[in-house]
Amino acid sequence: MSEPRNDVPRNTDLPDRDGAPRTTAPKPAPKSRQTRPSTRGGSKPRRGAPVAGSRSVSRTSQVRQAPVPAPQKVSRYRRWYGTLHPSLQLIGLQLWMPLFFIVGFCLCYVFAFHAPHPHDVPVALVGSDPTLVAAVDKALPGEYVFHVYDSLAQAKRDVLAGTMAVAVDPSANEVFKASAHQFQVASLVPATLSSVIEATGGPAPTVTELAPLPAYDEYGTVAMYVMLAWCIGGYMVAMFIGIMGGPLRHRTRMAVIVVGGLVISLITNTLAGPVVGAIHGHWIELVLIAWGWIVAIGLAVNGLSYFVGRFIAAPAMICFVFLSMPSSGGAYPKWFMPEPFAWLNHVVVGSSMVDMIKHEVYGVGPGFGRGLLTMGCYAAAGLVLMFFGKQWWERRRISAIVNNRTTMFQDAQNANREFLGKQRDAELERHGLTSTETGTLSVLRDDWEDERVSGDVFTGGRDGLETETTPTGRIPVVRQADRSGPTRTGGAGNGPRTRPVPRVDGSRTSARPDGPARSVASGRADATARPDTADRSRTHGRHAER
């Protein structure tokens, strides 16, 4: 059996049965509390729960006091920024993204595509033709590099594999191209070589197509845009996980990436294939390829998100959109791109994805080996970043909590939350309503209408929802429990109280949840017999006039 507790205060505020005055007995000295009150079942302490800061191993040991964290140093700019409207603070802290987009498009897309020019384009030369080589070097210096082949069949295979732009057979005066691998190369290079050959006095060569493009992909851009859809889907799934799913475990994050990757793969390939008709066949193979790439990209972005937080969109778009798109070879081959995009063709995901799509659909390109190797490298890098990034993120998070450190974005979110709560309370009070602790509201009359919401669907109400000057900075919220005046206890009829609502004609009515609206004149008549009712009526009238 447990012994009664002596440190629990007893309820001694009742009178004695015999009517004699109660004598207060001396209270024993309270014992040092080693348990904390339970949060369930009242205020009685729960046995066995240690109090924060106490140690049950040795009562004689001295309790260590945690050091008080130093106050956070706030710059003058941050103090000034905190005086702005909370919603304006949140907008200002997100304007880095459109600025980043502008800079990224100008430095990557405009710079890469404004003047594509051939340089070091490999050309397979079957046999030898010193006259042709000298004429091309003189007319177009530094643009073409000739590689001598002894076998025409090997030269054709390299053109289909993408290692050679075209193959030239001087003995037959014939040029071989593969439009399915690179439409721009197949259009520009044979025409350029033909003009040089004709300038030397020779006849125009015959152009032979080794891998023609189908009619549903006339310019060979389907692989580039499908690749872009896969990249965007992969990095966006992991980006939102990094922004909003920081405390999630690794397996939960990976499950979302794997399942989300499968869904995105099914949707993109279904739309590009059966729905749009840009790709015919190969649906299952492309779904598997897309799934693997989306998961690999998602793992890499997920690992980066631990280190950059809510700014994960910046490195994700740099790696998988801004640098990957110009360097992929989908729009122009690497032999037409300036540096560093020509070198990045070997490492970006877009290059391997485009090669895998073209090899599967058209049978051209280097094959799946390079693509699978690149996919595995990105997935492995993502797993390594996840392993070390989770620990680093947890240490930073705990340090911020213990030292009471906040960021400008957190301050803006807290200020905006308080502002919206204050605005909600003010809006309810303006319409004669108050919310209870459970959030329930009274019901207005059926014919009630706020003048401010009248107007057309484009400009809204006549005066707008904000007719007064909006306060700025951190706004204290006054809840129902903090309001002055008597509070209502629980029980029957414990609904929200209402206040009079001003009419358009200037008269005031008092809306009650249990009956129709009554005029103020009848309220004054009742107030003659009940002074407290008159006081409440005057108070409610002042609130309604505000």
C-alpha positions as CSV (number, residue, x, y, z in Angstrom):
1,M,0.0,0.0,0.0
2,S,1.2,3.5,-0.8
3,E,1.5,6.1,1.9
4,P,-0.6,9.3,1.8
5,R,1.1,12.3,0.4
6,N,1.8,15.1,2.8
7,D,2.9,17.7,0.3
8,V,-0.4,17.8,-1.6
9,P,-2.5,20.8,-0.4
10,R,-5.8,19.9,1.1
11,N,-9.1,21.7,0.5
12,T,-9.8,23.4,3.8
13,D,-12.1,26.2,2.7
14,L,-15.3,24.6,3.9
15,P,-16.9,25.7,7.3
16,D,-16.9,23.3,10.3
17,R,-20.0,21.3,10.9
18,D,-20.4,22.7,14.4
19,G,-20.4,26.3,13.2
20,A,-17.3,27.2,15.3
21,P,-14.5,29.1,13.7
22,R,-11.9,26.9,12.1
23,T,-8.5,26.8,13.7
24,T,-5.7,26.5,11.2
25,A,-3.3,23.8,12.1
26,P,0.4,24.5,11.3
27,K,1.4,23.1,8.0
28,P,4.4,20.7,7.9
29,A,7.4,21.8,5.9
30,P,6.9,20.8,2.3
31,K,9.2,18.1,0.9
32,S,11.4,18.8,-2.1
33,R,9.4,17.9,-5.1
34,Q,10.9,15.1,-7.2
35,T,7.9,14.5,-9.4
36,R,6.1,16.7,-11.8
37,P,2.3,17.1,-12.1
38,S,0.7,15.0,-14.7
39,T,-0.8,16.8,-17.6
40,R,-3.8,14.4,-17.6
41,G,-6.3,13.9,-14.9
42,G,-6.1,17.2,-12.9
43,S,-3.3,18.8,-11.0
44,K,-2.4,16.0,-8.7
45,P,1.3,15.0,-9.1
46,R,2.1,11.7,-10.7
47,R,4.5,9.5,-8.9
48,G,7.7,8.5,-10.6
49,A,7.9,11.3,-13.0
50,P,11.1,13.3,-12.4
51,V,11.0,17.0,-12.4
52,A,13.0,18.8,-15.0
53,G,16.4,19.6,-13.6
54,S,16.3,17.1,-10.7
55,R,18.3,13.9,-10.4
56,S,17.0,10.8,-8.6
57,V,20.3,9.1,-8.4
58,S,21.7,11.1,-5.5
59,R,19.8,13.7,-3.5
60,T,23.0,15.1,-2.1
61,S,24.5,15.7,-5.5
62,Q,24.4,19.3,-6.7
63,V,22.1,20.1,-9.6
64,R,23.8,21.7,-12.5
65,Q,22.1,24.8,-13.9
66,A,22.0,25.2,-17.6
67,P,23.8,28.4,-18.8
68,V,21.5,31.1,-20.0
69,P,22.0,31.6,-23.8
70,A,23.4,34.9,-24.9
71,P,20.8,37.1,-26.6
72,Q,20.7,36.8,-30.3
73,K,22.5,39.6,-32.1
74,V,20.1,41.3,-34.5
75,S,21.4,43.7,-37.2
76,R,19.9,47.1,-37.8
77,Y,18.5,46.0,-41.1
78,R,16.8,43.0,-39.5
79,R,15.2,45.3,-36.8
80,W,14.0,47.6,-39.5
81,Y,12.7,44.8,-41.6
82,G,10.7,43.5,-38.7
83,T,8.7,46.7,-38.6
84,L,7.2,46.0,-42.0
85,H,3.8,44.4,-42.5
86,P,4.2,40.6,-41.8
87,S,2.8,39.6,-45.2
88,L,5.2,42.1,-46.9
89,Q,8.0,40.5,-45.0
90,L,7.2,37.0,-46.3
91,I,6.9,38.3,-49.8
92,G,10.2,40.1,-49.6
93,L,12.0,37.0,-48.3
94,Q,10.8,35.0,-51.3
95,L,11.7,37.5,-54.0
96,W,15.1,35.8,-54.3
97,M,13.5,33.1,-56.4
98,P,12.4,35.3,-59.4
99,L,15.7,37.1,-59.2
100,F,17.5,33.8,-59.3
101,F,15.4,32.7,-62.3
102,I,16.3,35.9,-64.2
103,V,20.0,35.5,-63.6
104,G,20.0,31.7,-64.3
105,F,18.2,32.1,-67.6
106,C,20.4,34.9,-68.8
107,L,23.7,33.2,-67.8
108,C,22.8,29.7,-69.0
109,Y,20.1,29.8,-71.7
110,V,20.8,33.1,-73.3
111,F,24.5,32.7,-73.1
112,A,24.5,29.1,-74.4
113,F,22.0,29.5,-77.3
114,H,22.5,33.1,-78.5
115,A,25.2,32.1,-81.0
116,P,25.9,28.3,-81.3
117,H,28.9,27.8,-83.5
118,P,30.7,24.6,-84.5
119,H,34.1,23.8,-83.0
120,D,36.1,20.6,-83.2
121,V,33.3,18.7,-84.9
122,P,34.5,15.1,-85.5
123,V,34.1,13.9,-89.0
124,A,34.9,10.3,-90.1
125,L,36.9,10.3,-93.3
126,V,37.0,6.9,-95.1
127,G,40.4,6.5,-96.7
128,S,42.3,9.8,-97.3
129,D,41.6,13.0,-99.1
130,P,44.3,15.7,-98.4
131,T,42.6,18.1,-100.7
132,L,39.3,18.0,-98.9
133,V,41.1,18.3,-95.5
134,A,43.2,21.3,-96.6
135,A,40.2,23.0,-98.1
136,V,38.1,22.6,-95.0
137,D,40.9,23.8,-92.7
138,K,41.4,26.9,-94.8
139,A,37.8,27.8,-95.2
140,L,36.6,26.8,-91.7
141,P,39.7,26.8,-89.4
142,G,39.1,25.1,-86.0
143,E,35.6,24.0,-86.8
144,Y,36.1,20.4,-88.1
145,V,38.5,17.6,-87.1
146,F,38.9,14.7,-89.5
147,H,39.4,11.1,-88.3
148,V,40.7,8.6,-90.8
149,Y,38.8,5.3,-91.1
150,D,39.8,2.2,-93.1
151,S,36.3,0.7,-92.9
152,L,33.1,2.4,-94.1
153,A,31.0,0.1,-91.9
154,Q,32.9,1.2,-88.8
155,A,32.5,4.8,-89.8
156,K,28.7,4.3,-90.1
157,R,28.5,2.6,-86.7
158,D,30.3,5.6,-85.0
159,V,27.9,8.0,-86.7
160,L,25.0,6.0,-85.3
161,A,26.6,5.9,-81.9
162,G,27.1,9.7,-81.9
163,T,30.9,9.7,-81.6
164,M,31.2,11.1,-85.2
165,A,29.0,13.8,-86.6
166,V,29.0,12.5,-90.2
167,A,31.0,10.1,-92.3
168,V,32.5,11.1,-95.6
169,D,33.5,8.6,-98.4
170,P,35.6,10.6,-101.0
171,S,35.8,7.6,-103.3
172,A,32.0,7.5,-103.7
173,N,31.5,11.2,-103.1
174,E,29.0,10.4,-100.4
175,V,28.2,11.8,-96.9
176,F,26.4,9.7,-94.3
177,K,24.3,11.3,-91.5
178,A,22.0,10.2,-88.7
179,S,19.2,12.7,-88.1
180,A,17.6,10.7,-85.3
181,H,20.7,11.2,-83.2
182,Q,21.3,14.9,-83.8
183,F,19.0,16.8,-86.2
184,Q,21.0,20.1,-86.1
185,V,24.3,18.2,-87.0
186,A,22.6,16.3,-89.8
187,S,21.3,19.5,-91.3
188,L,24.3,21.9,-91.0
189,V,27.4,19.7,-91.4
190,P,26.6,18.0,-94.7
191,A,25.5,21.4,-96.2
192,T,28.8,23.0,-95.0
193,L,31.0,20.2,-96.4
194,S,29.1,20.3,-99.7
195,S,29.7,24.0,-100.1
196,V,33.4,23.5,-99.5
197,I,33.7,20.6,-101.9
198,E,31.8,22.6,-104.6
199,A,34.2,25.5,-104.0
200,T,37.2,23.3,-104.8
201,G,35.6,22.5,-108.2
202,G,34.2,19.1,-107.3
203,P,30.6,17.9,-107.7
204,A,28.2,18.1,-104.8
205,P,28.3,14.9,-102.7
206,T,25.3,12.6,-102.2
207,V,23.8,12.7,-98.7
208,T,22.6,9.3,-97.3
209,E,20.4,9.1,-94.2
210,L,21.3,6.3,-91.8
211,A,18.6,6.9,-89.1
212,P,15.8,9.2,-90.3
213,L,13.4,10.9,-87.8
214,P,9.8,9.8,-87.8
215,A,7.0,12.1,-88.8
216,Y,5.8,12.6,-85.2
217,D,9.3,13.9,-84.1
218,E,10.2,16.0,-87.2
219,Y,13.0,18.1,-85.5
220,G,14.2,15.6,-82.9
221,T,13.3,17.6,-79.9
222,V,11.0,15.1,-78.2
223,A,13.8,13.5,-76.2
224,M,15.0,16.9,-74.9
225,Y,11.5,17.9,-73.6
226,V,10.7,14.5,-72.1
227,M,14.1,14.6,-70.3
228,L,13.2,18.1,-69.0
229,A,9.9,16.8,-67.6
230,W,11.7,14.0,-65.8
231,C,14.3,16.3,-64.3
232,I,11.7,18.9,-63.1
233,G,9.5,16.2,-61.6
234,G,12.4,14.5,-59.8
235,Y,13.9,17.6,-58.3
236,M,10.6,19.2,-57.3
237,V,9.4,16.2,-55.3
238,A,12.7,16.2,-53.3
239,M,12.6,20.0,-53.1
240,F,9.3,20.1,-51.3
241,I,10.4,17.2,-49.0
242,G,13.5,19.2,-48.1
243,I,11.5,22.4,-47.4
244,M,8.6,20.9,-45.4
245,G,9.8,17.5,-44.3
246,G,12.9,18.2,-42.3
247,P,12.1,16.0,-39.2
248,L,11.1,13.0,-41.4
249,R,13.2,9.8,-41.2
250,H,15.3,8.6,-44.1
251,R,13.0,5.8,-45.0
252,T,10.0,8.0,-45.1
253,R,11.7,10.5,-47.4
254,M,12.9,7.7,-49.6
255,A,9.5,6.1,-49.7
256,V,8.0,9.4,-50.9
257,I,10.7,9.8,-53.6
258,V,10.2,6.3,-54.9
259,V,6.5,6.4,-55.0
260,G,6.4,9.9,-56.3
261,G,8.9,9.0,-59.0
262,L,6.8,6.1,-60.2
263,V,3.7,8.3,-60.4
264,I,5.6,11.0,-62.3
265,S,7.1,8.5,-64.7
266,L,3.6,7.0,-65.4
267,I,2.1,10.4,-66.0
268,T,4.8,11.9,-68.2
269,N,5.2,8.8,-70.4
270,T,1.5,8.3,-70.8
271,L,1.0,11.9,-71.8
272,A,4.0,12.0,-74.2
273,G,3.2,8.6,-75.7
274,P,-0.4,7.5,-76.0
275,V,-2.1,10.9,-75.3
276,V,0.1,13.3,-77.3
277,G,1.6,10.8,-79.7
278,A,5.1,12.2,-79.6
279,I,6.5,8.7,-78.9
280,H,5.2,5.5,-80.4
281,G,5.8,2.3,-78.4
282,H,8.5,1.6,-75.8
283,W,6.1,2.6,-73.0
284,I,7.2,0.1,-70.3
285,E,10.9,0.6,-71.1
286,L,10.6,4.4,-70.8
287,V,8.6,4.2,-67.6
288,L,11.4,2.2,-66.0
289,I,14.1,4.5,-67.3
290,A,12.2,7.6,-66.1
291,W,11.6,6.0,-62.7
292,G,15.2,5.3,-62.1
293,W,16.3,8.8,-63.1
294,I,13.6,10.5,-61.0
295,V,14.7,8.5,-58.0
296,A,18.4,9.3,-58.6
297,I,17.7,13.0,-59.0
298,G,15.4,13.0,-55.9
299,L,18.0,11.3,-53.7
300,A,20.6,13.9,-54.8
301,V,18.3,16.8,-54.1
302,N,17.1,15.3,-50.9
303,G,20.7,15.1,-49.6
304,L,21.4,18.7,-50.6
305,S,18.3,19.9,-48.8
306,Y,19.8,19.1,-45.4
307,F,22.6,21.7,-46.0
308,V,20.7,24.5,-47.7
309,G,17.2,24.3,-46.2
310,R,14.5,26.3,-47.8
311,F,17.0,27.5,-50.5
312,I,17.1,24.0,-52.0
313,A,15.5,25.3,-55.2
314,A,18.6,27.2,-56.1
315,P,21.1,24.3,-56.3
316,A,18.5,22.0,-57.6
317,M,17.6,24.2,-60.6
318,I,21.3,24.9,-61.2
319,C,22.3,21.3,-61.4
320,F,19.2,19.8,-63.1
321,V,17.7,22.6,-65.2
322,F,20.0,25.6,-66.0
323,L,23.2,23.6,-66.6
324,S,21.7,20.3,-67.6
325,M,19.5,21.6,-70.4
326,P,22.1,23.5,-72.5
327,S,24.7,20.7,-71.9
328,S,22.4,17.8,-72.7
329,G,22.9,17.9,-76.5
330,G,19.1,17.8,-77.0
331,A,18.9,21.3,-78.6
332,Y,22.5,21.5,-80.0
333,P,25.3,19.0,-79.7
334,K,28.3,19.7,-77.5
335,W,30.4,20.5,-80.5
336,F,28.2,23.7,-81.0
337,M,28.1,24.8,-77.3
338,P,30.6,27.2,-75.7
339,E,32.5,26.3,-72.5
340,P,31.7,25.2,-69.9
341,F,28.6,23.6,-71.4
342,A,30.6,21.5,-73.8
343,W,32.6,19.9,-71.0
344,L,29.5,19.5,-68.7
345,N,28.0,17.3,-71.4
346,H,30.0,14.4,-69.9
347,V,28.6,14.8,-66.3
348,V,25.1,16.3,-66.4
349,V,22.1,14.1,-66.1
350,G,20.4,15.6,-69.2
351,S,23.1,14.2,-71.5
352,S,22.7,10.6,-70.3
353,M,18.9,10.8,-70.2
354,V,18.7,12.1,-73.8
355,D,21.1,9.4,-75.0
356,M,19.1,6.7,-73.2
357,I,15.8,7.9,-74.7
358,K,17.2,8.1,-78.2
359,H,18.8,4.7,-78.0
360,E,15.6,3.1,-76.8
361,V,13.3,4.8,-79.3
362,Y,15.5,5.3,-82.4
363,G,18.3,2.9,-81.8
364,V,21.0,5.6,-81.9
365,G,23.4,6.9,-79.3
366,P,26.1,5.3,-77.1
367,G,23.8,2.8,-75.4
368,F,22.6,2.3,-71.8
369,G,26.0,1.8,-70.1
370,R,27.0,5.4,-69.7
371,G,23.5,6.4,-68.6
372,L,23.2,3.7,-65.9
373,L,26.7,4.6,-64.6
374,T,25.7,8.3,-64.3
375,M,22.4,7.4,-62.6
376,G,24.2,5.2,-60.0
377,C,26.7,8.0,-59.3
378,Y,24.0,10.6,-58.6
379,A,22.0,8.2,-56.4
380,A,25.1,7.2,-54.4
381,A,26.0,10.9,-54.0
382,G,22.5,11.5,-52.7
383,L,22.7,8.7,-50.1
384,V,26.1,10.0,-48.8
385,L,24.7,13.5,-48.5
386,M,21.7,12.1,-46.7
387,F,23.8,10.2,-44.2
388,F,25.9,13.1,-43.2
389,G,23.4,15.9,-43.8
390,K,20.8,14.5,-41.4
391,Q,23.3,14.6,-38.5
392,W,24.4,18.1,-39.4
393,W,20.9,19.4,-39.7
394,E,19.9,17.9,-36.3
395,R,22.8,19.5,-34.6
396,R,21.9,22.9,-36.1
397,R,18.3,22.5,-35.2
398,I,19.0,21.6,-31.6
399,S,21.5,24.4,-31.2
400,A,19.0,26.9,-32.5
401,I,16.3,25.7,-30.1
402,V,18.6,25.7,-27.0
403,N,20.2,29.1,-27.9
404,N,16.8,30.6,-28.8
405,R,18.0,31.5,-32.3
406,T,15.5,32.4,-35.0
407,T,15.8,33.4,-38.7
408,M,14.2,36.3,-40.5
409,F,11.8,33.9,-42.2
410,Q,10.7,32.4,-38.9
411,D,10.1,35.9,-37.4
412,A,8.1,36.8,-40.4
413,Q,6.0,33.7,-40.2
414,N,5.3,34.2,-36.5
415,A,4.4,37.9,-37.1
416,N,2.1,37.0,-39.9
417,R,0.4,34.3,-37.8
418,E,-0.2,36.8,-35.0
419,F,-1.5,39.4,-37.5
420,L,-4.0,37.0,-39.0
421,G,-5.3,36.0,-35.5
422,K,-5.7,39.7,-34.6
423,Q,-7.4,40.4,-37.9
424,R,-9.8,37.5,-37.3
425,D,-10.7,38.7,-33.8
426,A,-11.3,42.2,-35.1
427,E,-13.5,41.0,-38.0
428,L,-15.6,38.9,-35.6
429,E,-16.0,41.8,-33.2
430,R,-17.0,44.2,-36.0
431,H,-19.9,41.9,-36.9
432,G,-21.0,41.4,-33.3
433,L,-19.4,37.9,-32.9
434,T,-17.0,36.3,-30.5
435,S,-15.4,32.9,-30.7
436,T,-15.3,30.5,-27.8
437,E,-12.3,28.4,-26.8
438,T,-13.6,25.6,-29.0
439,G,-13.8,28.0,-32.0
440,T,-17.6,28.0,-32.4
441,L,-19.4,31.1,-33.6
442,S,-22.9,32.4,-33.4
443,V,-25.2,32.4,-36.4
444,L,-26.1,35.7,-38.0
445,R,-29.5,36.5,-39.5
446,D,-30.4,35.2,-42.9
447,D,-30.7,38.7,-44.3
448,W,-27.3,39.8,-43.0
449,E,-24.8,41.2,-45.5
450,D,-21.6,43.1,-45.1
451,E,-21.5,46.3,-47.2
452,R,-17.8,45.8,-47.8
453,V,-18.2,42.6,-49.8
454,S,-20.6,44.1,-52.3
455,G,-19.2,44.9,-55.7
456,D,-18.1,43.1,-58.9
457,V,-16.0,40.0,-59.0
458,F,-12.9,41.8,-60.2
459,T,-12.5,44.8,-57.9
460,G,-14.3,43.3,-54.8
461,G,-16.1,45.5,-52.4
462,R,-16.7,49.2,-52.5
463,D,-14.3,50.0,-49.7
464,G,-12.2,46.8,-49.6
465,L,-11.6,44.6,-46.6
466,E,-9.0,46.9,-45.2
467,T,-10.6,50.2,-44.6
468,E,-8.2,51.3,-41.8
469,T,-4.5,51.7,-41.7
470,T,-3.0,48.3,-41.2
471,P,-0.6,48.1,-38.2
472,T,2.9,46.8,-38.9
473,G,5.4,44.8,-36.9
474,R,4.7,42.1,-34.4
475,I,1.1,42.4,-33.3
476,P,0.0,41.0,-30.0
477,V,-3.1,38.7,-30.2
478,V,-5.8,39.1,-27.5
479,R,-7.7,35.8,-27.3
480,Q,-11.0,35.2,-25.6
481,A,-9.3,34.0,-22.4
482,D,-7.4,37.3,-22.1
483,R,-10.4,39.7,-22.6
484,S,-11.4,41.7,-19.6
485,G,-14.8,41.1,-17.9
486,P,-16.5,38.1,-16.5
487,T,-16.0,34.8,-18.1
488,R,-18.7,32.3,-18.7
489,T,-18.5,28.9,-17.2
490,G,-19.4,25.7,-18.9
491,G,-22.8,24.2,-19.0
492,A,-26.0,24.5,-20.9
493,G,-26.3,27.6,-23.0
494,N,-22.5,28.3,-23.1
495,G,-22.6,29.5,-26.6
496,P,-20.8,32.6,-28.1
497,R,-22.2,35.9,-27.1
498,T,-23.4,38.3,-29.8
499,R,-23.2,42.0,-30.2
500,P,-25.5,44.4,-32.1
501,V,-24.9,44.6,-35.8
502,P,-25.2,48.1,-37.4
503,R,-27.9,48.3,-40.1
504,V,-27.7,50.4,-43.2
505,D,-30.3,52.9,-42.0
506,G,-28.4,53.6,-38.8
507,S,-30.5,51.6,-36.3
508,R,-29.0,48.8,-34.2
509,T,-30.4,45.4,-33.5
510,S,-29.2,42.8,-31.0
511,A,-28.8,39.4,-32.6
512,R,-29.3,36.5,-30.3
513,P,-28.7,32.9,-31.2
514,D,-31.9,31.7,-29.5
515,G,-34.3,34.2,-31.0
516,P,-35.0,36.9,-33.6
517,A,-33.3,40.2,-33.6
518,R,-34.7,42.8,-31.2
519,S,-34.6,46.6,-31.5
520,V,-32.6,48.8,-29.2
521,A,-35.8,50.6,-28.1
522,S,-37.3,47.4,-26.7
523,G,-33.9,46.6,-25.2
524,R,-34.0,50.0,-23.3
525,A,-37.5,49.1,-22.0
526,D,-36.2,45.9,-20.6
527,A,-33.2,47.7,-19.2
528,T,-35.5,49.8,-17.0
529,A,-36.3,46.8,-14.9
530,R,-32.8,45.3,-15.3
531,P,-29.9,47.8,-14.9
532,D,-27.3,45.2,-15.8
533,T,-29.0,44.6,-19.1
534,A,-28.9,48.4,-19.8
535,D,-25.1,48.4,-19.1
536,R,-24.6,45.5,-21.5
537,S,-26.7,47.2,-24.1
538,R,-24.7,50.4,-23.9
539,T,-21.5,48.4,-24.1
540,H,-22.7,46.4,-27.1
541,G,-23.8,49.6,-28.8
542,R,-20.4,51.1,-28.5
543,H,-18.9,48.0,-30.1
544,A,-21.4,48.1,-32.9
545,E,-20.7,51.7,-33.7
546,R,-16.9,51.0,-34.1
